[in-house]
Amino acid sequence: MKTEQKIYYTLRIAAAMCLIGHGAFGIITKAVWCNYLAVFGIGQDMAYQLMPVIGSVDILMGISLLIYPVRAVLLWLVIWGLATASMRPFSGEPFAELLERAGNFGAPLTLLLLCQPGKGFQEWFKKIQPPGPISQENLKKITLCLRLTAFLLLAGHGWLNLIEKKGLLSQYTSLGFSDVHMVARIAGIFEITAAVIIAIRPIRPLVMLFFIWKMGTELFYADWVIFEWIERGGSYGTLLALWLALGQRNNKQDTL
């Protein structure tokens, strides 16, 4: 399988994971969603009625990306992912919560750049096929989008560690750490350093290290671990796709 196709399948699965994981929380009526829906003036009773509906739509769209992917669903995920992430600071949570979820909208956006639509409205509803060889110019755009997304999600999570988000401290406590505040500071500094490296000069082996770090640390949630891990598929997919893109870029430069 060519690198372009590996990036395609990585981002396609990542986008589907975002929708399916997010939808699962709607099905189980995650209480914190009431805060986000309240941004639109929706009361608690109505929020609990809407959650399963929203969740079901998310899951169906996620499954559609696995079975019959179309650009319209990817575009919707870019908008929806940015909108749902934005609800967090609007509901009173730190702005870092939005940044930390950059993979939710950055991964499908990169996939749209990779699979550029032809002319006409109908192209948005045709099944996306794995791309053929891409130009150096398009590869630069894809790599830049992945770098920006990876920078935001790592910096956002690092920021949450530095401000000692309660949920993160609870994770470290459950893991048996005695000084959870120190752990949060160390993790925060590491993640922000990783973000800066990706922003300035991404080094391929380090990108793989950050990918492994992100996949591993997202398993520390005390409640609904599998849903939390799946929902953050955009984060893993972005880092893995960046690792693949950097290898492809090096190969193209070597042949010039």
N, C-alpha and C positions, 0 to 999 in steps of 0.2 A: 504494500500500500504506500502511495506517495505521501510526502509530508503534508501537502495541501489537503489531502483527504483525511489524514490523521487529525489535523486541526479542525476540519469540518465536523467529523464525528465527535471529537472531544467537546466542542462548543455546543453541538446539537444536544448531546446527552446532558451537558451542564445546564443548558436552558430548560430542558425538560425537568431536571431535578429541582430547579428553583420553583417551578410552577406546582409540581406534585407535592413537594415538601411544604410549601406555603398553603396549598389547598388542604393538606391534612390538618393543619391547625384550625382551618375554618370548620372542618367536619367535627373536630372534637371541641369546638367552641372555646378557644383559648381566651381566657378572661381579659387579658390585656388588650385584645382587639377592641373592646368597648371604648378604651381611651382614644384609639385611632379613629373610630367611626364617630366619636363625639366631636371631632374636628369639623364634621359636616352637619352637626346639630342632631345626630341620630341618638336617640335615647337607648338605655341599656336593654330594655325589653325588645325593641326593634332590632338592636344590634345582634342579640342572640338568635333572632329569627333569620337575619341576613347571613350570618356566618356560614352555615352549611351550604347556602346557595352560592356564595362567593367561592367557598372551598371546592364545591363540585365543579364549577366552571374552570377554576384553576387546574384541577386534576385532569379534566377532559382535554384542556388545551395542552397540558404537558404530555399526555398520552398521544395526542395528535402529532406532536413534534417527533415522537418516536416512530410513529406509523406512517404518517403522511405529512411531512413538514412543508409549510408554506411560509412565504415572507410576511404575509399579513399577521400571522400569529407571532412571529418574531418581533415585528414592529409593535404589536400590542404589548408584548412582554417588556420591551424597552420603556414604553410609556407607563405601564402598570407597575413595573419594578421600581421606576423612579418615583412614581406617585406614592406607593406604599412605604417606601423608605423615607420619603419626605414627611409622611404623617407622624413619624416619631419625634422630630424636633418641634413640629407644630403642636404636638400633644404635651410638650414639656420635657421630653427626653433630650440628652445632649446631642449636639449637631454631629458628633462623631458616630452616632448610630446610623445616620444616613450614609456617611462615607464608608463605614464598615460593610455596607450592603451594596457597594458599587458593582460587585460581580453579578447581581441580579439584573442589572440593566446593561452593564458593560459587555458581558458575554454574548447576549443576543445581538447587540449592536455590532460587535466585531464579526459575528457570523453573517449579518446583513452585508457588511463591507466585503466579506470574502465571496459571497454569492450575489454579486451585483445583479439587480433585475434588469431585464430588457425594457423596451418601450411598451407602454400600454398598461392599463389598469389590470387586465387579466393576469399579467405576470405575477402580481402579488398573491394570486390564489392558485398558481401552478406549483406542482411538487418540485421542491428544490433537489437538484441532483448534486452529487459530489463534484467539486470543481476540478477542472484540469489545471495545467501549469499556470501560475499567476505571474504577472509582471513584477519587476523589481519595485516599481512605483507603488503598486497595490500592496506588495509585501511590506513596504515601509509604513503605509497607512495602517495596516492590520497590526503590525508590531507596535506602532505608536499607541493605538487604541488599547492594546493589551497592557502596555506599560503603564498608561495612565490609570486604567482600571485597577491593576495590581497595586500601584502606588496608593490609590485612595483606600482600598480595602485593608491593606496592611497598616497604613498610617491611622486609619479610623479605629482599628482594633487596638493598635498600640496606644492611641490616645485614651481609649476606654480603660486600658490597664493603668495608665498614669493617673487618671482621675479616680481610680479604684472603684470601678463599677461594682455594685453589690453582688450581682450575679457572678462575676468573675472571681471575686473573693470567696464566694460560696463554693465555687468549683475547686479552688486551691485548698480550701478547708477539707472538702470531701476526699481530696487526694492525700491528705495527711500532712500537709505542710504546716509548720508551727508559726512561721512569720509570713503570713499571706500577703502582707503589705509589701514586703521586700520582693516576694515572688512577682507580684503585680508590676513593680517598678522595673525589675529585670526583664520581664516579658515585654513590657511596654517599650523599653529602650531597644531591645532586640528587634521588635517589629517595626518601629519607626526607622531604625538603621537599615533594615531590609527594604523599606519603602524608598529611602533615599538612594540606596544602591541601584534599585530598579529605575528610579527617575534619572539618575546621572549616567550610569553605565551598567546595564544588566549583565552580569557574568553568568553564563549558562549553568555551570555546576551549582552556583549559589541559588539560582532560580529553582532548581530541582530540590535543593535543601528547604527553601521556603515553601514549596509545594508540599513536601512531606510534613513539615512543621504545621502547616495550616490544616491538612487532613487529620493529623493526629490530635491537635489541640481542640478541634471541634467535636471530639468524642467525649469531652469532659462534662457535658451538661448533665445535671442531676435528673432532670425530668424530660421525658419524650426525646431521648438521645437520638434515636434513629431519624425522627422527623426533623430535628434541628440540624443534623448532619446532612441530610438530603437537601434541605432548603438552601444550604450554603454551597451547593454544587457549582454555582457560578464562580465562587472563589477558587475552588480547586481547578475547575475547567480553565479559568483565565490563566492561572500560573502554569498549568501543564501546556496549554496552547502557546504561551509565551516561550516556554522552553523549546517547543517544537519549532516555532517561528524563528528563533535565534539560530537554531541549527540550519534551517533552510536558508536563512539570510547569509550565513557564513559560506554555505555551499555555493550560492549564487555569486558571491563576491570572489570566490576562488576560481570560478570559471570565466570571469571577466578578463 
